[in-house]
Amino acid sequence: MANKESEDDFVEKLQNLSIQSEHTEIRTFDRRLKTGLVYYERMVDHYCIWDPDYPESPQRFTAILDRITELGLKERCKPIAPRKATEDEILLIHEKQHFDEMRKTADIKDATILEEISSKYDAVYFTPNTFDLSLYSVGCVLNLVQSTINNEIRNGFALIRPPGHHALANEPCGYCFFNNVAIAAKYAVKNLRLKRVLIVDWDVHHGQASQYAFYDDPSVLYFSFHRYDEGSFWPELIESNYNFVGTQNAKGFNVNVPLNEESLHNGDFLAIWTNILLPIAFEFNPELVLISAGYDAAIGCPEGEMLITPAMYAHLCHSLMSLANGKVCVVLEGGYCISSLAESAALTLRTLLGDPCPNIGNIPYPLHNALVKTVLDVIWAQRPFWNLLCLQGTFTKGDQDLMTFDNVRRRHTPIVEYKGKAALLPKPTKYETRNCYVVNKPEIRDKYEIEIKKLIATTCLDVPSKRTSIIFNNESEKHKTKSHPERPDRVFVIIEQLSKDKLLERCHIIESSRSASDDTLLLAHTEKLIKKLRNVPALSSEELSDFASSFNDIYFTQESYEIAKLAVGKLLDVVDLVLSHQCLNGFAVLRPPGHHATPDKCSGFCILNNVAIAAKYAIDKYNLKRLLIVDWDIHHGDGTQKIVEDDERILFISLHRYDNATYFPAHWKAGFKTKKNIINIPWNDGPMGDADYLLAFCNIVLPIAYNFNPELVLVSSGFDAAINDPLGHYEVSPAFYGHMVHMLSSLANGKLIVSLEGGYNLKTIAECAMHTVSALLGDPPSAIDKLKVNQSAIITLRDVIDYHASNWPCLAFNADLPDTEVSF
């Protein structure tokens, strides 16, 4: 291909690339590990004696347990024994006086006295069982965390109550008595010697007690989205706002995302994840993720008044499973619409078990204006501490006179507001203990129940009997030429690596000799090209050379055309298995590659465009309405773009080296100014690495993919952007290919097919393939670190977002922010 080093240097480098893979990284993840489930059946004994309608009720526990049993999830989990936490464990977070006061309530049987004690605190009730069961709540979480860190389970779910994230160091608060998750985080750091723990709190109420516990502790990163309403939503605290970022050496380790509008939907919460949480979380690189999983932002909950669907929680959980080598513990907090609570918790557990994320349907864009402002506020407050929060530009207040028509960008100025009352008034000496909670009016409740039942009935939870199919075209050894990087060893070294890592035995291996028909090839190519290729088997060596010279960077043998048709046919076999629901996903190890082949020309090592043909075939045979192609080969898939650019049923996203149109295929059409269904991310001035690709996925690929809502995802998977590739010279780690696969697998009910394109360092492509297949099989991706952003990547990503923002409403955060910082 163009732009490569001299042929002699290249051949020498190629000869030094061993096809042996004995030094290749071996995955250490134990696939036999199960998801842990911990609960204590007596937790139903904590209930409000004097108010049977109190929302924090035993029904929350029993409804979840019933639903996970009904779906067959409970029996798939490894049971974790419940236990009581010790006093020393409670004192990791709480004061001795608080523990002693709690213990006294266990000896009180009189409901009147218990109600009087309860009135001293904000939104709690006591029973004689409360102290005991609160100890069990903490102990259950500690056992779950211990089992996860000790590699006895891969991840886990704690079905517990009472909840914990409002429990202060010195008193109970907000249905909570001891802070289950905060104690677990401190236990993980102090007792299990972890250095970095991430708490993600998706309860609709701010977990203020968790914030207080770690506000000056850089070993624990606390992230919370919560309804705030400029401070007027419970707990009405000034410090729940976005400008409270941590103190001392923990600045940036407290991330508040205050929501100032009700009825936020799936797209709003997805925007929080992709624009804020994931970039920060990847940069933090936790060793353990604890989720304070309140489901009171779910549709129908009277306290949150939000519209997250149960299926969306599966997606939020799935994205976090790419962190900490998959060590994720979900701990129940709130959620008071029983039907949406039970379904949301069940789908979260289902995701931990490795089932594909259910499709969330079409997101009701646009995003809420208040949400967009909040996300920009948080980015402004946090970006001094996190390198990956870098896509918004900067302006200096008062420099309007320097603006010209060419450089005008939207500007956002953060404002800190507090409209609450609680923080400005003396603390009450007595709190209400009855009718002190929000309930939906009957007509509103009935409306939501109908909607929730409809969501449950229409959410597909079917899982194919086989997970990952894999196919190779071993016949390709007859398509080769001397000292060429696109050679048969590329297939063989991948087979060897997958076999050595025992991944191949976990896949459904497809044995096929299917050759694509002419009619199928004509879905993407012209009759004129096919006629020329039909003559290839009859050409002499000299004629083959002359024929190849009529194209750009291609070679032929007499068998090349038949082998290319076999490559297409084998990919179609994978498409059929996935779309007929026999397999969830697939990996096609094929050559020759295809994404440079245009309708009428072979090009760039490619004879037929495997993925473009497969896309057209899938749409034609299975009547798909939306299909996504992601191309992460380092070279732009110019052939694929040309084939699909006029077909709005296909969205094509390409991340590629561009170098201002000087890198192969060296055409301006590989730039970012394209049609709506073509998203080019053209890198200049590399090398690019994991951080740059992560930013592209978080800020462009995933938002647009969710906006598009595909029914199938095809990946043109070149591995030539990976480290040590002799053509690409980029620095993407093999492990990061597993992360990209993991991120895309949340789409299309998990229907994802990865097809090999380029990649010419044999050791590296073997590692990349290993991480790819491991992720397809549902293994957690390997943790990545040392994320350094290339400044040129920032320019490219801003250009792409600015250009396509009018086409894709998910790209709502292209704004400049003040060059000032949060005051402390």
C-alpha positions in Angstrom: 0.0 0.0 0.0 1.1 3.6 -0.5 3.1 5.4 2.2 5.0 2.4 3.4 8.7 2.2 3.9 11.1 1.0 1.2 10.4 -2.5 -0.1 13.8 -3.9 1.1 13.3 -2.5 4.6 9.8 -3.8 4.8 10.7 -7.3 3.6 13.5 -7.4 6.2 11.1 -6.4 9.0 8.5 -8.9 7.7 11.0 -11.7 7.9 11.7 -10.8 11.5 8.1 -11.3 12.6 7.9 -14.8 14.0 4.7 -16.7 13.3 5.3 -18.6 16.5 3.2 -17.4 19.4 4.7 -19.0 22.5 5.5 -15.6 23.9 2.0 -14.2 23.3 0.0 -13.1 26.4 -2.2 -15.9 27.7 -5.6 -15.0 29.2 -5.8 -15.8 32.9 -9.5 -15.3 33.3 -11.2 -18.4 34.7 -14.3 -18.9 32.6 -15.6 -21.4 35.2 -16.2 -18.5 37.6 -19.9 -17.8 38.2 -21.9 -14.7 39.2 -22.4 -14.6 43.0 -25.8 -14.0 44.5 -26.2 -13.1 48.2 -29.3 -12.5 50.2 -30.8 -13.3 53.6 -34.4 -14.5 53.6 -35.1 -12.9 57.0 -34.6 -9.4 55.5 -38.4 -9.4 55.0 -38.7 -8.9 58.8 -37.6 -5.3 58.5 -40.9 -3.4 57.9 -42.7 -0.4 59.2 -44.9 -1.5 62.1 -47.1 1.6 62.2 -47.4 2.3 58.4 -48.0 -0.6 56.1 -47.7 1.6 53.0 -44.2 2.7 53.8 -42.3 2.4 50.5 -39.1 0.8 51.8 -41.0 -2.5 52.3 -40.3 -6.3 52.3 -42.1 -6.5 48.9 -39.1 -4.8 47.3 -37.1 -7.9 48.3 -39.6 -10.6 47.6 -40.5 -9.1 44.2 -36.9 -9.2 43.0 -36.3 -12.7 44.3 -39.5 -13.9 42.6 -38.6 -12.3 39.3 -35.0 -13.6 39.2 -36.3 -17.1 40.1 -39.0 -16.9 37.4 -36.4 -16.0 34.8 -34.1 -18.9 35.9 -31.3 -16.5 37.0 -31.1 -17.5 40.6 -30.2 -21.1 39.7 -27.4 -19.9 37.4 -25.7 -18.0 40.2 -23.3 -19.2 42.9 -24.9 -18.7 46.3 -22.9 -16.6 48.7 -23.5 -17.3 52.4 -25.0 -14.4 54.3 -23.4 -13.2 57.5 -23.5 -10.4 60.0 -20.9 -7.7 59.9 -18.8 -7.4 63.0 -18.6 -4.2 65.1 -15.1 -3.5 63.8 -16.3 -3.7 60.3 -19.1 -1.3 60.9 -16.6 1.1 62.6 -14.6 1.3 59.4 -17.1 4.0 58.4 -19.4 4.7 61.4 -18.8 6.1 64.8 -19.0 3.9 67.9 -21.9 6.0 69.4 -24.0 5.3 66.3 -23.4 1.6 66.5 -24.3 1.5 70.2 -27.5 3.6 69.6 -28.5 1.2 66.8 -27.9 -1.8 69.0 -30.2 -0.5 71.7 -33.2 -0.6 69.4 -32.9 -4.4 69.2 -34.2 -4.7 72.7 -37.3 -2.5 72.2 -40.6 -4.2 71.4 -42.9 -1.2 72.0 -44.0 0.3 68.6 -44.7 3.6 70.2 -41.2 3.9 71.5 -39.7 2.7 68.2 -41.6 5.3 66.3 -40.5 8.0 68.8 -36.9 7.0 68.2 -37.4 7.0 64.4 -38.7 10.5 64.6 -35.3 11.7 65.6 -33.9 10.9 62.2 -34.7 11.8 58.6 -36.9 9.2 56.9 -36.2 6.0 58.8 -38.2 3.5 60.8 -37.0 1.0 63.4 -38.2 -2.5 64.3 -36.7 -4.9 66.8 -35.1 -6.6 63.8 -33.6 -3.5 62.2 -30.2 -3.6 63.9 -29.7 -7.3 63.2 -30.7 -7.1 59.6 -28.6 -4.0 59.0 -25.6 -6.0 60.1 -26.6 -8.8 57.7 -26.9 -6.2 54.9 -23.3 -5.1 55.5 -22.0 -8.7 56.0 -23.6 -9.9 52.8 -21.9 -7.2 50.8 -18.6 -7.9 52.4 -18.8 -11.6 51.7 -19.7 -10.8 48.1 -16.7 -8.4 47.7 -14.4 -10.9 49.4 -15.5 -13.7 47.1 -15.0 -11.5 44.0 -11.5 -10.3 45.0 -10.5 -13.8 45.9 -11.6 -15.0 42.4 -14.2 -17.3 43.8 -16.8 -15.6 41.6 -16.4 -13.3 38.6 -18.9 -10.7 39.8 -22.0 -10.5 42.0 -25.4 -9.1 43.1 -26.3 -8.3 46.7 -30.1 -8.5 47.1 -30.2 -6.8 50.5 -32.2 -4.4 52.6 -32.1 -2.1 54.4 -30.2 0.0 51.9 -27.2 2.0 52.9 -25.9 5.0 50.9 -27.6 7.7 53.0 -26.4 6.3 56.4 -24.2 8.9 57.9 -21.2 8.2 60.1 -23.1 9.2 63.2 -26.8 8.5 62.4 -29.2 6.7 60.2 -30.9 8.6 57.3 -33.1 8.0 54.3 -34.2 4.4 55.0 -30.5 3.6 55.7 -28.8 2.5 58.9 -25.3 1.4 58.0 -23.6 2.3 54.7 -23.2 -1.1 53.0 -21.3 0.1 50.0 -19.0 2.6 51.8 -18.1 -0.1 54.4 -17.4 -2.5 51.6 -15.2 0.0 49.8 -13.2 0.8 52.9 -12.9 -2.9 53.7 -11.6 -3.6 50.2 -8.9 -0.9 50.6 -7.9 -1.6 54.2 -8.4 -5.4 54.5 -8.0 -6.6 50.9 -5.2 -4.1 50.0 -6.9 -2.6 46.9 -5.6 0.7 45.7 -8.5 1.9 43.6 -12.2 1.3 44.1 -14.9 2.9 42.0 -18.4 3.4 43.5 -21.1 4.2 40.9 -24.3 5.3 42.6 -27.2 5.3 40.2 -29.9 5.7 42.8 -32.0 8.8 42.0 -31.1 10.3 45.4 -27.6 11.6 46.1 -25.7 9.2 48.3 -24.4 12.0 50.5 -23.1 9.7 53.2 -20.9 7.8 50.6 -19.6 11.2 49.4 -18.7 12.3 53.0 -16.9 9.0 53.6 -14.4 9.4 50.8 -14.3 13.1 50.1 -10.6 13.3 50.9 -9.7 9.8 50.0 -8.1 9.2 46.5 -8.3 5.4 46.8 -12.1 5.6 46.3 -13.7 7.4 43.4 -17.4 8.2 44.1 -19.6 8.9 41.1 -23.3 9.7 41.5 -26.0 10.9 39.2 -29.0 12.1 41.2 -32.0 14.3 40.9 -31.2 17.7 42.3 -33.6 20.3 41.0 -31.1 23.0 41.9 -31.0 21.7 45.5 -34.8 21.4 46.1 -34.9 17.6 45.8 -34.1 15.4 48.8 -31.7 15.4 50.6 -31.5 19.1 49.6 -27.8 19.6 50.1 -25.6 22.2 48.6 -22.8 19.7 48.5 -24.7 17.5 46.1 -23.9 19.9 43.3 -21.4 19.4 40.6 -18.8 21.8 42.0 -18.1 19.5 45.0 -15.2 17.5 43.5 -13.2 16.3 46.5 -10.6 18.0 48.6 -6.9 17.9 49.3 -5.2 15.1 47.2 -8.6 13.7 46.3 -9.8 16.5 44.0 -11.6 14.9 41.1 -12.4 11.8 43.0 -15.9 13.0 43.8 -18.1 13.3 40.7 -21.7 14.6 41.2 -24.0 14.7 38.2 -27.0 16.7 39.5 -30.2 16.3 37.4 -32.3 19.4 37.4 -35.3 18.1 35.4 -37.7 15.2 35.8 -38.7 12.7 33.1 -35.2 12.2 31.8 -35.0 9.2 29.5 -32.6 6.5 28.4 -30.7 8.8 26.1 -30.1 11.3 28.8 -28.5 8.7 31.1 -26.5 7.2 28.3 -25.1 10.6 27.6 -23.9 10.8 31.3 -22.2 7.4 30.9 -20.4 8.1 27.6 -19.4 11.7 28.1 -18.4 11.6 31.8 -18.4 8.3 33.6 -16.6 6.0 31.2 -13.7 8.4 30.3 -13.1 9.1 34.0 -13.5 5.4 35.0 -11.1 4.1 32.4 -8.6 6.7 33.4 -9.0 5.8 37.1 -8.6 2.1 36.2 -10.3 0.6 39.3 -9.5 -2.8 40.8 -13.1 -3.1 41.9 -16.4 -1.6 40.9 -19.2 -1.2 43.5 -22.6 -0.2 42.2 -25.1 1.4 44.6 -28.0 0.2 42.5 -31.1 2.1 43.4 -33.8 1.7 40.8 -35.8 4.8 41.7 -34.9 6.5 38.5 -36.8 3.7 36.7 -40.1 4.4 35.0 -43.0 4.5 37.4 -41.1 5.2 40.6 -43.0 8.1 42.3 -39.8 9.3 44.1 -37.6 9.7 41.1 -40.1 10.6 38.3 -37.6 9.5 35.7 -38.1 7.3 32.7 -35.2 4.8 32.6 -36.6 1.5 31.3 -35.6 -1.7 33.0 -33.6 -2.8 29.9 -31.4 0.4 30.2 -30.0 -0.8 33.5 -28.6 -3.8 31.7 -26.7 -1.4 29.4 -25.4 0.7 32.3 -24.2 -2.4 34.1 -22.7 -3.9 30.9 -20.5 -0.9 30.3 -19.1 -1.0 33.8 -18.2 -4.7 33.4 -15.3 -3.7 31.1 -13.6 -2.2 34.1 -11.5 -3.9 36.9 -11.2 -7.1 34.9 -14.9 -7.6 35.3 -14.9 -7.4 39.2 -18.3 -5.7 39.6 -20.5 -6.0 42.6 -24.1 -4.6 42.4 -25.7 -3.7 45.7 -29.4 -2.9 46.0 -30.3 0.5 47.3 -33.6 2.2 46.5 -36.5 1.7 44.0 -40.1 1.9 45.0 -42.2 1.0 41.9 -42.3 -2.7 42.6 -42.8 -3.8 39.0 -40.1 -1.7 37.4 -37.8 -2.4 40.4 -38.1 -6.1 40.1 -37.6 -6.1 36.3 -34.7 -3.7 36.4 -32.8 -5.6 39.1 -33.5 -8.9 37.2 -32.1 -7.5 34.0 -29.1 -6.2 35.8 -28.4 -9.7 37.3 -29.0 -11.2 33.8 -26.2 -8.9 32.4 -23.8 -9.9 35.2 -24.5 -13.5 34.1 -23.3 -12.6 30.6 -26.5 -12.6 28.7 -26.8 -10.0 25.9 -28.2 -6.6 26.7 -31.9 -6.3 25.6 -32.6 -3.8 23.0 -33.8 -0.5 24.4 -35.6 0.6 21.3 -35.5 4.0 19.7 -34.3 6.7 22.1 -36.7 9.7 22.2 -34.2 12.4 21.2 -33.5 15.2 21.6 -31.7 15.2 25.0 -33.2 17.4 27.7 -31.6 20.9 27.7 -31.1 20.7 31.5 -29.2 17.5 31.1 -27.0 18.9 28.4 -26.1 21.8 30.7 -25.4 19.5 33.6 -23.1 17.3 31.6 -21.1 20.4 30.4 -21.1 21.7 34.0 -19.6 18.5 35.3 -17.0 18.3 32.5 -16.0 21.9 33.3 -15.6 21.1 37.0 -13.8 17.8 36.5 -11.6 18.4 33.5 -8.6 19.8 35.5 -8.3 16.4 37.1 -9.0 14.0 34.2 -7.1 14.0 30.9 -9.8 12.3 29.0 -12.4 15.1 29.6 -10.7 17.1 26.8 -13.1 17.4 23.9 -14.8 20.7 24.9 -12.8 23.8 23.9 -11.9 26.7 26.1 -12.7 30.4 26.1 -11.7 33.3 28.3 -14.6 35.4 29.6 -14.7 38.8 28.0 -12.9 37.8 24.8 -15.9 38.2 22.5 -14.2 40.9 20.6 -11.7 38.3 19.4 -14.4 36.1 17.8 -14.8 35.9 14.1 -17.4 34.3 11.9 -15.1 31.4 11.3 -14.3 30.5 14.9 -17.7 31.0 16.5 -18.6 28.0 18.7 -21.3 27.5 21.2 -20.2 28.7 24.6 -21.4 27.4 27.9 -20.9 29.1 31.2 -21.5 27.0 34.3 -23.7 28.4 37.0 -24.0 27.2 40.5 -27.5 27.5 41.9 -29.2 26.4 45.1 -32.9 26.6 45.5 -33.4 24.2 48.4 -34.3 25.0 51.9 -33.0 22.2 54.1 -29.3 23.4 54.0 -30.3 26.9 55.1 -32.5 25.9 58.0 -31.7 24.4 61.4 -31.9 20.7 61.5 -35.3 19.6 62.8 -35.6 18.1 66.2 -38.4 15.8 65.0 -39.2 14.3 61.6 -42.5 12.9 60.3 -42.8 9.1 60.5 -46.1 8.6 58.6 -47.3 9.7 55.2 -43.9 11.3 54.7 -43.2 10.0 51.2 -44.3 10.5 47.6 -46.9 8.3 46.0 -48.3 8.3 42.5 -52.0 9.2 42.0 -54.0 6.1 41.1 -54.4 7.2 37.5 -50.7 7.9 37.1 -49.8 4.6 38.8 -52.1 2.7 36.5 -50.7 4.4 33.4 -47.2 3.4 34.4 -48.1 -0.1 35.2 -49.6 -0.5 31.7 -46.4 0.9 30.2 -44.1 -1.3 32.3 -46.1 -4.5 31.4 -45.8 -3.5 27.8 -42.0 -3.0 28.1 -41.7 -6.4 29.8 -43.8 -8.1 27.2 -41.9 -6.6 24.2 -38.4 -6.9 25.6 -36.7 -9.9 23.9 -34.8 -12.0 26.4 -34.2 -14.9 24.1 -30.6 -16.2 24.1 -29.3 -18.5 21.3 -28.2 -22.0 22.4 -24.7 -21.3 21.1 -22.8 -18.1 21.8 -19.8 -17.5 19.5 -19.4 -19.1 16.1 -16.1 -19.0 14.4 -15.0 -19.8 10.8 -11.7 -19.9 9.0 -10.9 -20.2 5.3 -8.0 -22.6 5.6 -8.0 -22.9 1.8 -6.5 -19.4 1.5 -2.9 -20.8 1.5 -3.2 -20.9 -2.3 -3.6 -17.1 -2.4 -0.1 -15.9 -1.7 2.9 -14.3 -3.2 6.5 -14.0 -2.1 7.4 -11.6 0.7 3.9 -10.1 0.9 2.4 -9.1 4.3 -1.1 -10.4 3.3 -0.2 -14.0 3.6 -1.8 -17.3 4.8 0.1 -17.3 8.1 -2.2 -14.5 9.2 -5.0 -17.1 9.5 -2.9 -19.9 10.9 -1.3 -17.9 13.7 -4.8 -16.9 14.9 -6.0 -20.5 14.9 -2.9 -21.5 16.8 -3.3 -18.8 19.4 -7.0 -19.4 20.0 -6.4 -23.1 20.4 -3.5 -22.5 22.8 -5.7 -20.2 25.0 -8.5 -22.8 24.9 -10.8 -20.3 23.4 -11.4 -22.3 20.2 -12.9 -25.2 22.1 -15.5 -22.8 23.6 -16.7 -21.6 20.1 -19.0 -23.2 17.6 -16.6 -24.0 14.8 -18.3 -23.8 11.4 -17.2 -26.2 8.8 -18.2 -24.9 5.4 -17.1 -24.8 1.8 -19.8 -22.3 0.8 -18.8 -20.1 -2.1 -20.7 -16.9 -2.8 -22.9 -16.9 -5.8 -22.6 -14.3 -8.6 -26.0 -12.9 -7.6 -24.8 -12.4 -4.1 -21.6 -10.7 -5.3 -23.7 -8.4 -7.5 -25.3 -7.0 -4.3 -22.1 -4.9 -3.9 -20.1 -5.3 -7.2 -20.6 -4.6 -10.8 -21.2 -7.2 -13.4 -18.2 -5.9 -15.3 -15.9 -6.6 -12.4 -17.3 -10.1 -11.8 -16.8 -10.9 -15.5 -13.2 -9.9 -15.3 -12.6 -12.0 -12.1 -14.2 -15.1 -13.6 -11.3 -15.2 -16.1 -8.6 -15.3 -13.4 -8.3 -19.1 -13.1 -7.4 -19.3 -16.8 -4.7 -16.6 -16.8 -1.0 -17.4 -17.0 1.4 -16.0 -14.5 2.3 -13.1 -16.8 -1.3 -12.4 -17.5 -2.1 -12.5 -13.8 0.6 -9.9 -13.2 -0.7 -7.7 -15.9 -4.3 -8.0 -14.6 -3.2 -7.2 -11.0 -1.3 -4.1 -12.3 -4.6 -2.7 -13.5 -5.7 -2.3 -9.9 -4.0 -0.6 -6.9 -1.9 -2.8 -4.5 -3.3 -6.2 -5.4 -1.9 -9.6 -6.4 -3.6 -12.7 -8.0 -2.9 -16.4 -8.3 -5.1 -18.6 -10.4 -7.0 -19.6 -7.2 -7.4 -16.1 -5.8 -11.0 -15.5 -7.1 -12.3 -18.8 -5.9 -10.7 -18.2 -2.5 -12.2 -14.7 -2.3 -15.6 -16.2 -3.1 -15.1 -18.7 -0.3 -14.2 -15.9 2.1 -17.5 -14.2 1.3 -19.5 -17.4 1.5 -18.0 -18.2 4.9 -18.9 -14.8 6.2 -22.5 -15.3 5.0 -22.6 -18.6 6.9 -21.9 -16.6 10.1 -24.6 -14.0 9.2 -27.1 -16.8 8.7 -26.3 -18.4 12.0 -26.6 -15.1 13.9 -29.7 -13.8 12.2 -31.5 -17.2 12.5 -30.8 -17.0 16.3 -28.6 -20.2 16.3 -25.6 -18.2 17.5 -25.3 -14.9 19.4 -22.2 -13.6 17.6 -19.3 -14.6 15.4 -15.8 -14.2 14.3 -14.8 -14.8 10.7 -11.0 -15.3 10.2 -10.9 -14.7 6.4 -8.5 -13.6 3.7 -8.1 -11.9 1.4 -9.6 -8.9 3.3 -12.3 -6.9 1.6 -12.9 -3.3 2.7 -10.9 -1.6 0.0 -12.8 -3.4 -2.9 -15.1 -0.9 -4.5 -18.1 -1.8 -6.7 -15.9 -2.0 -9.8 -12.3 -2.4 -8.6 -10.1 -4.6 -6.5 -7.8 -2.6 -4.3 -5.5 -2.6 -1.3 -5.0 -6.4 -0.9 -8.8 -6.8 -1.3 -10.6 -8.6 -4.2 -14.2 -8.8 -3.0 -15.8 -6.6 -0.3 -16.7 -9.3 2.3 -18.4 -7.1 4.8 -20.2 -4.9 2.4 -21.6 -7.9 0.6 -22.6 -9.5 4.0 -24.4 -6.2 4.9 -26.4 -6.1 1.7 -27.1 -9.8 2.0 -28.4 -9.5 5.6 -30.7 -6.6 4.6 -32.0 -8.4 1.6 -32.6 -11.8 3.1 -33.6 -10.9 6.6 -35.4 -7.6 5.8 -33.3 -5.6 8.2 -34.1 -1.9 8.5 -30.8 -0.8 10.2 -27.4 -2.3 10.0 -24.2 -0.9 11.5 -20.7 -1.4 10.1 -17.7 -0.4 12.2 -14.3 -0.4 10.5 -11.3 -0.1 12.8 -8.7 -1.2 10.3 -6.0 1.5 10.2 -6.8 2.1 6.5 -10.0 3.7 5.5 -12.5 1.3 4.1 -13.0 3.3 1.0 -14.6 0.4 -0.9 -17.2 -0.1 1.8 -18.0 3.6 2.0 -18.6 3.7 -1.8 -20.8 0.7 -1.7 -23.1 1.8 1.2 -23.0 5.6 1.1 -26.3 5.9 -0.7 -28.1 3.3 1.4 -29.5 4.9 4.6 -30.3 1.5 6.1 -26.5 1.1 6.6 -24.5 3.3 9.0 -20.8 3.1 8.3 -18.3 4.3 11.0 -14.6 4.2 10.2 -11.7 5.0 12.5 -8.5 5.3 10.3 -5.2 6.9 9.8 -5.7 9.8 7.4 -2.7 12.1 7.6 -4.5 14.8 5.6 -5.3 12.4 2.8 -1.7 11.2 2.3 -2.1 7.8 3.9 -3.6 4.9 1.9 -6.1 5.1 0.2 -5.1 8.7 0.2 -8.4 10.3 -0.8 -10.3 13.2 0.5 -13.4 11.1 0.8 -11.8 9.5 3.8 -12.2 12.9 5.6 -15.0 13.8 8.0 -17.2 15.8 5.7 -19.5 13.0 4.6 -23.2 12.0 4.3 -25.2 11.4 7.4 -24.8 7.6 7.3 -21.0 7.8 6.9 -19.0 8.7 10.0 -15.3 9.0 9.3 -12.9 9.6 12.2 -9.8 10.5 10.2 -6.7 10.6 12.4 -3.8 13.0 11.6 -0.3 13.3 13.1 -0.3 10.0 15.1 0.5 7.6 16.4 -2.9 7.0 18.1 -3.4 4.6 21.0 -6.0 3.3 23.4 -6.9 6.7 24.8 -7.7 8.1 21.4 -9.8 5.2 20.3 -11.6 5.2 23.7 -12.5 8.8 23.3 -13.8 8.1 19.8 -15.9 5.3 21.1 -17.3 7.2 24.1 -18.0 10.5 22.3 -18.9 9.4 18.8 -19.2 5.7 18.0 -21.4 4.6 20.9 -23.7 7.6 21.0 -24.4 7.5 17.3 -24.7 3.7 17.3 -27.4 3.9 20.0 -29.0 6.8 18.2 -29.2 4.6 15.1 -30.3 1.5 16.9 -29.0 -1.3 14.6 -30.4 -4.8 14.2 -27.0 -6.2 13.4 -23.4 -5.0 13.9 -20.6 -6.0 11.4 -17.0 -5.1 12.2 -14.3 -4.8 9.6 -11.6 -5.8 12.1 -8.2 -4.9 10.8 -5.6 -5.3 13.6 -3.1 -3.0 11.9 -3.7 -0.1 14.3 -2.2 -2.3 17.0 1.3 -2.0 18.4 4.2 -3.1 16.2 2.3 -3.4 13.0 4.8 -2.8 10.1 2.2 -0.8 8.1 0.2 1.0 10.7 2.7 2.3 13.2 0.0 3.0 15.7 -0.1 2.0 19.4 -3.5 0.4 20.1 -3.0 -2.4 22.6 -4.3 -5.9 21.7 -6.4 -5.8 24.9 -8.2 -2.7 23.7 -9.7 -4.6 20.8 -11.5 -6.7 23.5 -12.9 -3.4 24.9 -14.2 -2.2 21.6 -15.9 -5.6 21.0 -17.4 -5.4 24.5 -18.7 -1.9 23.9 -20.3 -2.9 20.6 -21.8 -6.1 22.0 -24.4 -4.0 23.9 -26.1 -3.2 20.6 -28.5 -5.2 18.5 -29.3 -7.7 21.3 -25.7 -8.8 21.1 -25.8 -9.7 17.3 -22.2 -8.8 16.5 -20.0 -10.3 13.7 -16.3 -9.5 13.5 -14.6 -10.1 10.2 -10.8 -10.0 9.8 -9.4 -7.3 7.5 -5.7 -6.2 7.9 -3.0 -6.6 10.5 0.5 -7.8 9.6 2.5 -8.4 12.7 1.7 -12.0 13.3 2.3 -12.1 17.0 0.2 -9.0 17.5 -2.7 -10.1 15.4 -2.8 -13.4 17.3 -3.1 -11.4 20.6 -5.7 -9.1 19.1 -7.8 -12.0 17.9 -7.5 -13.7 21.3 -8.9 -10.6 23.1 -11.6 -10.2 20.4 -12.8 -13.8 20.8 -12.6 -13.7 24.5 -14.8 -10.6 24.6 -17.3 -12.2 22.1 -17.5 -15.2 24.5 -18.4 -12.8 27.3 -15.2 -12.8 29.2 -14.4 -9.4 30.9 -11.8 -7.4 28.9 -8.4 -7.0 30.4 -7.8 -3.7 32.2 -5.9 -1.1 30.4 -3.8 1.8 31.8 -1.4 4.5 30.8 -4.0 6.3 28.8 -2.4 9.3 27.0 -4.3 11.4 24.6 -2.8 12.6 21.3 -3.6 16.3 20.9 -4.2 15.8 17.2 -6.9 13.2 18.1 -8.8 15.9 20.1 -8.9 18.1 17.0 -10.2 15.3 14.8 -12.9 14.3 17.3 -14.0 17.9 17.7 -14.2 18.3 13.9 -16.3 15.1 13.5 -18.7 16.1 16.3 -19.1 19.6 15.1 -19.8 18.5 11.5 -22.3 15.7 12.4 -24.0 17.4 15.4 -26.9 18.6 13.2 -27.4 15.0 11.9 -27.2 13.2 15.2 -28.9 14.8 18.2 -26.8 12.6 20.6 -23.8 14.8 19.7 -25.1 17.7 21.9 -21.9 18.5 23.8 -19.8 20.4 21.3 -19.3 23.6 23.3 -16.5 25.7 24.7 -16.1 26.1 28.4 -14.5 28.8 30.5 -10.8 28.5 31.2 -11.5 29.0 34.9 -11.7 26.2 37.5 -13.8 25.3 40.5 -13.0 27.5 43.5 -12.3 25.7 46.8 
